[in-house]
Amino acid sequence: MAATNQKDDEKRHEHQMQSVKRSNHSSAEGAESSVPESHYPWDVPEYNKIARFFASLSESKIETTKCTLCNTIQWPPRSICSNCLCTDLDWIEIPKTGTVVGFSKAYVGTNPGEEPPMLVAAVHLDGEGALRLLTRISKAKFEDMKVGMKVKFARAALVNGKPYWEHEPLTN
Amino acid sequence: MRNVAIIGYGLTKFGKREGSLRDLAAEAGKSTLESIPNLDRSEIKGFFLTTTDGEPYVTASVAENLGLKPALSAKLENLCASGGMGITVAYGAVASGIVDVCMVLGVEKMSHLKIAPPMEWDFTRGGIMPPAVWGSMYAQKHMREFGTREEDLALVSVKNHRNSSMNPFAQFQKPVTIEEVMKSRPIVSPLKLYDCTAKTDGAAAVVLTNEELARKYTDSPVWITGTGQSSLGASFGNVNPQYTTWPAVANASRDAFRTSHTTPEDIDIAELHDAFTINEIIEYEDAGFVEKGKGGQFIREGQSEIGGKIPVNTNGGLIGAGHPIGATGVAQSIEVVQQLRGEAGKRQVGSAEVGFTLNLSASVSTASVIVYGRKQRSGYS
């Protein structure tokens, strides 16, 4: 019992140090980190059943969960199906194409090193689940943007522990 | 179930304030207690603190500062709708008889924060966290679908700054012109600096009691005649798929009108949740004051000005008076109480009988509505 506790304490300490390192890192970059860190690390499976969402972002994939019982897609990903409360869920990649329903130049909320304004859009994804998200638009100018235009997934990442993704115009 | 009235209130000056969250809470609590001289502090059996502040046990600490020893106390948090929701919960506690006298104290200390409030849980935003981004998406679609103009948004800001210039507790004391709003720096197009709220420190409190006790404390109780609340999710990607119509607002308003036995035509004054100027315009519509799409026309025609059909945000709203998250909904209630009692000074609308408040959270996923009357509702439905 005592040994387990000691081990747990060590682990917790490790996580704490990781977290400290991360915040030191961002402050070293003069980060206007727009989102403070969680009090526990969301990208560590032991602390979070949807840690894979963060791991996938690091591999430039946006994944979410889908219920194995009723086939409902959860967005954002969850450890429980909000439709039938089943906890047996599969991971799937979200659809890669969608339609712009609104777009804008944002002069606030940029990440460190990102020059404002950033081109942002609300996109309704194609396919199952009719998923909706906000995204950054790359390879396009504000003047080129139109409501109703098609976009495709460009890349994803984990930036300072936060989700980050971009879409770009779909050109055939 | 018993009828419930607000019998006293107090608030701090809103803005960038010296002092801690506890200091601000103490200031508003003291002023509230002083507004009800016949109330002994020992009679306050319910105490709810509404704030997004994360410190554990802060409610007991604030109660201790004010010399309160409540039987029932809790911190209540629902992001920007914390205040309205807190008053609704207190209303339930008093109406049911769990407590007879209950204080709701909203407080927020924000000026030291880089960005507030944090919203880590909404992964559908792809790390694009400023609320003005969803505000801009809703605004653009309303402009496209209904011909709402950027100038209409600006008129909301002009009205609310004019009102806040007559409110000594407001963060912004100077009126602005439509040109100043239109030329203010872009935040997330089409929203500009004066279309948005600022960071605000502040606190506000009210005391509620039942119909048997109300007259013991005041000759002019303001009755809570109906309530409605709707929480439809938390994430941008899961609420308001139409963008220009907000089901949470419609649900909460419908329930508040039903329980108060009123209709939108009965409302003499409304405090709406103008987190952005576009919000106020869409809320005119979804609360039921105008048809869908006519919100821009409503502000253009001056119908929501003091002296108009339904004066809206006479205290300056969130844009003019300030938006100290947990205190905002409580401050909205205080404005209605002041207007119904004829205590609103330069911004008094004349005689007002029925008031309405709407308090919202995160990309309009939760709405909390309260209807107030100078007259006690007959019978409990």
Chai-1 contact restraints between the chains, C-beta under 6 A:
chainA,res_idxA,chainB,res_idxB,connection_type,confidence,min_distance_angstrom,max_distance_angstrom,comment,restraint_id
A,S34,B,I115,contact,1.0,0.0,6.0,A-B,restraint_1
A,S34,B,M129,contact,1.0,0.0,6.0,A-B,restraint_2
A,V35,B,P118,contact,1.0,0.0,6.0,A-B,restraint_3
A,V35,B,E120,contact,1.0,0.0,6.0,A-B,restraint_4
A,V35,B,M129,contact,1.0,0.0,6.0,A-B,restraint_5
A,P36,B,P118,contact,1.0,0.0,6.0,A-B,restraint_6
A,W75,B,G237,contact,1.0,0.0,6.0,A-B,restraint_7
A,P76,B,F123,contact,1.0,0.0,6.0,A-B,restraint_8
A,P76,B,T124,contact,1.0,0.0,6.0,A-B,restraint_9
A,P76,B,S235,contact,1.0,0.0,6.0,A-B,restraint_10
A,G102,B,M137,contact,1.0,0.0,6.0,A-B,restraint_11
A,G102,B,Q140,contact,1.0,0.0,6.0,A-B,restraint_12
A,S104,B,S136,contact,1.0,0.0,6.0,A-B,restraint_13
A,S104,B,V188,contact,1.0,0.0,6.0,A-B,restraint_14
A,S104,B,S189,contact,1.0,0.0,6.0,A-B,restraint_15
A,K105,B,S189,contact,1.0,0.0,6.0,A-B,restraint_16
A,A106,B,V133,contact,1.0,0.0,6.0,A-B,restraint_17
A,A106,B,V188,contact,1.0,0.0,6.0,A-B,restraint_18
A,Y107,B,P186,contact,1.0,0.0,6.0,A-B,restraint_19
A,Y107,B,I187,contact,1.0,0.0,6.0,A-B,restraint_20
A,V108,B,P130,contact,1.0,0.0,6.0,A-B,restraint_21
A,V108,B,I187,contact,1.0,0.0,6.0,A-B,restraint_22
A,G109,B,I128,contact,1.0,0.0,6.0,A-B,restraint_23
A,G109,B,M129,contact,1.0,0.0,6.0,A-B,restraint_24
A,G109,B,P130,contact,1.0,0.0,6.0,A-B,restraint_25
A,V120,B,I128,contact,1.0,0.0,6.0,A-B,restraint_26
A,V120,B,V133,contact,1.0,0.0,6.0,A-B,restraint_27
A,A122,B,M137,contact,1.0,0.0,6.0,A-B,restraint_28
A,R132,B,G237,contact,1.0,0.0,6.0,A-B,restraint_29
A,L133,B,T124,contact,1.0,0.0,6.0,A-B,restraint_30
A,L133,B,G126,contact,1.0,0.0,6.0,A-B,restraint_31
A,L133,B,G237,contact,1.0,0.0,6.0,A-B,restraint_32
A,L134,B,R125,contact,1.0,0.0,6.0,A-B,restraint_33
A,L134,B,G126,contact,1.0,0.0,6.0,A-B,restraint_34
A,L134,B,I128,contact,1.0,0.0,6.0,A-B,restraint_35
A,T135,B,G126,contact,1.0,0.0,6.0,A-B,restraint_36
A,K162,B,G127,contact,1.0,0.0,6.0,A-B,restraint_37
A,P163,B,F123,contact,1.0,0.0,6.0,A-B,restraint_38
A,P163,B,G126,contact,1.0,0.0,6.0,A-B,restraint_39
A,P163,B,G127,contact,1.0,0.0,6.0,A-B,restraint_40
A,Y164,B,G127,contact,1.0,0.0,6.0,A-B,restraint_41
A,W165,B,G126,contact,1.0,0.0,6.0,A-B,restraint_42
